[in-house]
């Protein structure tokens, strides 16, 4: 039986959520921005009316305003977007239980064998699109194929509200003529390196000697050669293994800041998300890292080894140590990130006999168990009612 895989991609998701909530934004150029009151903020999502003027994601506000003086700016509402994301996933769950959410606004679905229940793949896609539009007033594009890579590529081809099929038999016609930059996973630097090898189209990658690609790019050369030929055996999984053995979250700040207290609060919110995902997957990490991007777009990353953990408390404490050690009050920060790396699956921390003699070690272990119960209880509440329904007091002070 041929596999049937969808990639459902919500179009201009953040601003679409705002338009669904406020009909006055429809038909007018509008964007979600980090801080509409601060001209140093950036565009987080622009609707299609704004994009016609050249307004793009990550564009600085004053540049966007130059291109589109009538641009309406809306502050971000993460709780709204998270709630709508959960509603989208609930609708997708009507068609298959095998869903792998790739981000807040897109997911892969394995619909193999579902034709008997819902019809041909394109018919199913039209039903999903109609459900999302009628129930949530949101747009989506859907890619259809027999594997995840081709479904993702198909979803990008016709936006907004496009349904595109790319099967392996179609790749020479639909995939190979595209520039290498259009290939999922290839960025600017990779594009330059490929171009230096006279590789300009995806078809060029597919036809290049795999030995050359491996020599230049290592294992990744083998991967892009396989994908360019339409081969992707990876399954659609609800909780996929983290191949890079890390979990991370980052956010662009509403405005550039040199306020360390504020930055620590932002870091706590990110640590909450990293910890929640780690606990959900049963992953404990032995490295905490932070990322700082300054307003001149230069970045630094720092990391520190720890005992295996998935507790938010531990992740945040180490993250703040790294943040304080590297904070520069003369360099405004525009982005912060935190990650848990060197992950071990289902790792259980063990105490030695010497630890058991030490009462302070025993007390720490008891405290950690209490914290684990507390954080898992918070996870349960958030899973049911939304991530922002339970917040730490430190986070609420800045909202």
matplotlib code that plots the C-alpha trace (Angstrom):
import matplotlib.pyplot as plt

x = [0.0, 1.4, 2.0, -0.1, 1.5, 0.1, 1.9, -0.7, 0.8, -1.2, -0.8, 0.5, -0.6, -0.1, -1.7, -4.4, -5.3, -5.6, -7.7, -10.0, -10.5, -10.7, -12.5, -11.5, -8.0, -9.2, -8.4, -6.0, -2.2, -1.5, 1.3, 2.0, 5.0, 7.3, 6.4, 4.2, 5.1, 8.8, 10.3, 13.2, 10.9, 10.5, 7.7, 6.8, 4.1, 2.6, -0.6, -0.7, -1.9, 1.2, 3.4, 2.4, 4.3, 7.4, 6.8, 8.5, 9.0, 12.0, 11.9, 12.6, 9.5, 10.7, 11.7, 8.2, 6.6, 8.6, 7.3, 3.8, 2.9, -0.6, 0.5, -1.5, 0.6, -0.7, 1.1, 1.7, -0.7, 1.0, -1.9, -4.3, -1.9, -1.3, -5.1, -5.7, -2.9, -4.5, -7.8, -6.1, -4.5, -7.9, -9.5, -6.6, -7.1, -10.5, -8.8, -5.9, -4.3, -0.8, 0.1, 3.6, 3.4, 6.5, 5.8, 3.0, 1.5, 2.3, 2.0, 2.6, -0.3, 0.0, -3.2, -2.2, -5.3, -7.7, -9.0, -11.8, -13.1, -12.6, -12.0, -9.0, -6.1, -7.2, -10.8, -9.4, -7.3, -10.3, -12.3, -9.6, -9.2, -12.9, -13.1, -10.4, -11.8, -15.4, -14.6, -11.6, -11.7, -8.0, -6.3, -4.0, -2.0, -1.6, 1.1, 0.4, 2.9, 4.2, 6.8, 7.4, 10.0, 8.0, 4.8, 6.7, 8.0, 4.5, 3.0, 5.3, 4.4, 1.0, 0.1, -2.3, -5.0, -3.2, -3.4, -0.4, 0.5, 4.1, 4.7, 8.0, 7.0, 6.6, 9.9, 11.7, 9.0, 8.0, 11.0, 14.2, 13.7, 13.6, 16.6, 18.6, 17.5, 13.9, 14.9, 13.7, 16.7, 19.0, 20.0, 22.1, 25.5, 24.6, 23.3, 26.6, 28.6, 26.4, 26.6, 30.4, 30.2, 28.0, 25.0, 22.1, 18.9, 17.6, 17.9, 21.6, 21.9, 20.1, 22.4, 25.7, 28.0, 27.1, 30.8, 31.5, 28.6, 29.8, 33.4, 32.3, 29.4, 29.9, 26.8, 24.6, 25.7, 24.3, 21.0, 20.4, 21.2, 18.7, 16.0, 16.6, 15.8, 12.5, 13.6, 12.6, 11.7, 11.3, 8.0, 5.4, 5.8, 3.9, 7.0, 10.0, 13.5, 15.5, 18.3, 20.4, 19.9, 18.7, 15.6, 15.6, 13.4, 14.2, 12.2, 12.7, 12.0, 9.3, 12.0, 15.8, 16.8, 19.8, 17.7, 19.1, 16.1, 13.7, 16.0, 16.0, 12.2, 12.1, 14.6, 12.3, 9.4, 11.6, 13.0, 9.4, 8.8, 12.0, 11.4, 7.9, 8.9, 11.8, 9.5, 6.9, 9.5, 11.2, 14.5, 17.0, 19.9, 23.4, 24.1, 22.3, 23.0, 21.9, 21.9, 22.0, 21.5, 22.3, 20.7, 23.5, 22.6, 25.8, 25.2, 26.9, 26.2, 27.4, 26.9, 27.5, 27.4, 25.1, 23.7, 21.0, 17.8, 14.5, 13.4, 12.6, 14.1, 17.5, 17.5, 16.6, 19.1, 22.0, 20.7, 20.7, 24.2, 25.3, 23.3, 24.8, 28.3, 27.8, 25.6, 26.8, 24.8, 26.3, 24.9, 21.1, 19.7, 17.0, 16.8, 17.2, 17.3, 17.9, 18.4, 18.8, 21.4, 23.4, 20.1, 19.6, 16.4, 14.7, 17.8, 17.5, 19.8, 21.4, 22.8, 26.0, 26.4, 28.5, 25.7, 23.3, 25.5, 25.4, 22.2, 22.4, 22.5, 19.4, 17.6, 18.4, 17.1, 13.8, 13.5, 14.0, 11.3, 8.9, 9.8, 9.3, 5.8, 5.0, 6.2, 4.5, 1.2, 1.7, 2.3, -1.0, -2.9, -1.3, -1.9, -5.6, -6.3, -3.4, 0.2, -0.5, -3.1, -0.4, 2.4, 5.1, 4.9, 8.2, 6.7, 3.4, 5.2, 6.3, 3.1]
y = [0.0, 3.4, 5.8, 9.0, 11.9, 15.4, 18.6, 21.1, 24.6, 27.5, 30.6, 33.7, 32.1, 34.8, 37.6, 35.3, 34.6, 38.3, 38.8, 36.0, 37.8, 41.3, 41.4, 45.1, 43.9, 41.8, 43.3, 45.8, 45.5, 44.3, 42.6, 41.2, 43.1, 42.7, 46.2, 48.5, 51.4, 50.9, 51.4, 49.1, 46.1, 43.6, 42.1, 38.6, 37.9, 39.9, 39.3, 38.9, 42.5, 43.7, 41.3, 42.9, 46.0, 43.9, 43.6, 40.4, 38.5, 39.7, 43.1, 46.1, 48.2, 51.4, 49.6, 48.0, 51.4, 52.9, 50.3, 50.4, 53.6, 52.4, 49.2, 48.2, 46.8, 44.4, 43.3, 39.5, 37.3, 34.0, 32.6, 33.2, 31.5, 28.5, 28.1, 28.2, 25.8, 23.3, 23.8, 23.1, 19.9, 18.8, 19.2, 17.2, 14.5, 13.8, 12.3, 10.4, 9.8, 9.8, 13.5, 15.0, 18.7, 20.4, 23.8, 25.9, 26.4, 23.1, 19.4, 16.2, 13.6, 10.0, 9.2, 5.8, 3.6, 6.4, 6.7, 4.2, 6.5, 9.9, 9.6, 10.3, 12.4, 15.6, 15.1, 14.7, 17.9, 19.9, 18.7, 19.6, 23.0, 23.6, 22.5, 24.9, 27.8, 27.3, 26.6, 28.9, 31.4, 30.5, 29.7, 26.8, 25.2, 21.4, 19.3, 15.7, 13.0, 9.6, 11.0, 13.9, 15.7, 15.8, 16.8, 19.7, 20.8, 20.6, 22.7, 25.6, 25.7, 27.4, 29.8, 30.8, 28.2, 25.8, 22.0, 20.5, 16.9, 15.8, 12.1, 10.4, 10.0, 13.8, 15.0, 15.4, 17.7, 19.5, 19.4, 19.3, 22.6, 24.5, 26.5, 24.7, 27.5, 26.3, 22.9, 22.4, 22.6, 24.6, 28.1, 30.9, 29.4, 26.0, 27.6, 29.4, 26.2, 24.3, 27.1, 27.1, 23.5, 24.6, 23.1, 25.5, 23.4, 20.6, 18.4, 19.1, 17.8, 14.6, 14.0, 14.9, 12.1, 11.3, 10.7, 14.4, 15.6, 13.5, 14.7, 18.3, 18.2, 15.0, 13.0, 15.9, 15.5, 12.0, 13.3, 16.1, 13.7, 11.2, 13.9, 15.5, 12.1, 12.0, 9.4, 10.0, 6.9, 8.8, 8.0, 10.4, 10.2, 12.0, 12.4, 11.9, 11.3, 14.5, 13.6, 16.5, 15.4, 18.9, 20.8, 24.6, 27.6, 31.2, 34.4, 37.8, 40.4, 43.0, 45.6, 45.6, 45.6, 45.9, 45.1, 41.9, 41.3, 41.5, 39.1, 36.6, 36.7, 36.0, 33.2, 31.6, 31.5, 29.8, 27.4, 26.4, 25.3, 23.4, 21.6, 20.7, 19.2, 17.3, 15.8, 14.9, 13.0, 11.5, 13.2, 14.4, 16.6, 17.1, 20.5, 23.8, 26.4, 30.0, 32.1, 35.9, 38.0, 41.7, 44.5, 44.6, 40.9, 39.5, 36.4, 34.4, 31.0, 29.7, 26.3, 24.5, 20.8, 19.7, 16.5, 14.9, 16.8, 17.8, 20.1, 23.7, 24.9, 23.4, 24.5, 28.1, 28.3, 27.3, 29.5, 32.6, 31.9, 31.8, 34.9, 36.9, 35.9, 37.1, 40.1, 43.4, 46.5, 48.4, 46.0, 45.9, 42.4, 41.6, 37.8, 35.2, 31.4, 28.5, 24.9, 21.5, 19.3, 16.1, 14.3, 10.8, 9.0, 7.8, 8.6, 8.0, 9.8, 7.3, 8.0, 6.3, 4.9, 7.9, 10.2, 8.4, 9.0, 12.7, 14.1, 17.3, 15.2, 13.2, 16.5, 17.8, 14.5, 14.9, 18.5, 17.5, 14.9, 17.5, 19.9, 17.1, 16.4, 20.1, 20.7, 17.6, 18.8, 22.1, 20.2, 18.3, 21.6, 23.3, 20.3, 20.5, 24.2, 25.9, 26.8, 30.2, 29.1, 28.4, 30.9, 31.6, 34.9, 36.2, 35.9, 37.5, 40.6, 41.7, 41.0]
z = [0.0, -1.0, 1.9, 2.0, 3.9, 4.3, 5.5, 6.7, 6.8, 8.3, 6.1, 7.8, 11.0, 13.7, 11.7, 10.4, 14.0, 14.6, 11.5, 12.6, 15.9, 14.4, 11.0, 10.5, 9.7, 6.7, 3.3, 4.8, 5.1, 8.6, 10.6, 14.0, 15.3, 18.4, 19.7, 17.5, 19.9, 19.4, 15.9, 16.7, 16.9, 14.0, 11.9, 13.2, 10.6, 7.7, 5.9, 2.1, 1.6, 3.4, 1.5, -1.7, -0.6, 0.2, 4.0, 5.2, 8.5, 10.6, 8.8, 11.1, 11.7, 10.3, 7.0, 6.8, 7.4, 4.6, 2.2, 3.5, 5.4, 6.1, 7.6, 10.7, 13.5, 16.1, 19.3, 19.6, 21.6, 22.2, 24.1, 21.2, 18.7, 21.0, 21.5, 17.7, 17.1, 19.5, 17.7, 14.3, 15.7, 17.1, 13.6, 12.0, 14.6, 13.1, 10.1, 11.6, 15.0, 13.4, 13.6, 14.0, 14.8, 13.2, 14.7, 16.1, 12.6, 10.7, 11.1, 9.1, 8.9, 7.9, 6.1, 4.7, 4.4, 5.3, 1.7, 2.5, 5.2, 3.7, 0.0, -2.2, -0.8, -2.6, -1.3, 2.2, 1.8, 0.7, 3.6, 6.1, 4.5, 4.7, 8.3, 9.4, 7.4, 8.6, 12.3, 12.9, 10.0, 9.2, 5.9, 5.2, 2.4, 2.1, 0.5, -0.4, -1.1, -0.1, 2.3, 4.6, 2.6, -0.6, 1.3, 2.9, -0.5, -2.0, 0.8, -0.1, -3.7, -3.8, -1.0, 0.3, 0.3, -2.1, -2.4, -4.2, -4.9, -5.5, -5.8, -6.5, -10.2, -10.4, -9.0, -12.4, -13.6, -10.3, -8.0, -10.1, -11.9, -8.6, -7.4, -4.6, -2.1, -2.4, -1.0, 2.6, 4.9, 2.6, 3.7, 2.3, 3.2, 1.9, -1.3, -1.8, -1.4, -3.8, -6.4, -6.1, -7.3, -10.2, -8.5, -9.0, -9.3, -7.1, -10.1, -10.1, -6.6, -7.6, -10.5, -8.8, -7.8, -4.2, -3.4, -4.2, -2.0, 0.9, 0.4, 0.6, 3.0, 5.0, 6.0, 5.0, 1.4, 1.4, 2.9, 0.4, -2.5, -1.1, -0.6, -4.0, -5.5, -3.5, -1.0, 2.6, 4.7, 8.0, 9.7, 10.9, 14.7, 17.5, 19.6, 17.2, 18.5, 18.6, 16.2, 17.3, 20.9, 22.0, 22.8, 22.5, 22.4, 21.4, 21.1, 19.5, 22.2, 21.8, 22.0, 22.3, 26.0, 28.3, 31.4, 32.9, 35.2, 32.2, 30.2, 33.1, 33.1, 29.4, 29.8, 32.5, 30.1, 27.5, 30.1, 31.0, 27.4, 27.1, 30.4, 29.5, 26.1, 27.8, 30.4, 27.8, 25.8, 28.9, 28.0, 30.5, 29.3, 30.6, 28.9, 29.2, 26.6, 26.0, 22.8, 22.8, 19.6, 19.8, 17.9, 15.5, 14.6, 16.1, 18.2, 21.0, 22.4, 25.8, 27.5, 30.8, 31.8, 34.5, 36.1, 33.9, 34.4, 32.8, 35.5, 34.5, 37.8, 36.9, 33.3, 34.3, 37.2, 34.9, 32.1, 34.4, 35.5, 31.9, 31.2, 34.0, 33.1, 29.6, 30.0, 28.6, 29.6, 26.6, 24.0, 23.5, 23.1, 20.5, 20.8, 23.6, 23.6, 25.9, 25.2, 26.9, 25.1, 25.3, 25.9, 27.2, 26.8, 30.0, 32.0, 35.7, 38.1, 40.5, 44.0, 45.2, 48.7, 49.6, 48.5, 50.7, 53.7, 53.0, 54.4, 52.3, 49.1, 50.3, 51.0, 47.5, 46.0, 48.0, 46.9, 43.3, 43.6, 45.0, 42.2, 39.6, 40.9, 40.9, 37.3, 36.0, 37.6, 35.8, 32.5, 33.0, 33.5, 30.6, 28.3, 29.1, 29.4, 27.6, 28.4, 29.7, 32.3, 34.9, 35.3, 37.8, 39.6, 38.1, 34.6, 35.5, 36.9, 33.4, 31.5]

ax = plt.figure().add_subplot(projection="3d")
ax.plot(x, y, z, "-o")
ax.set_aspect("equal")
plt.show()
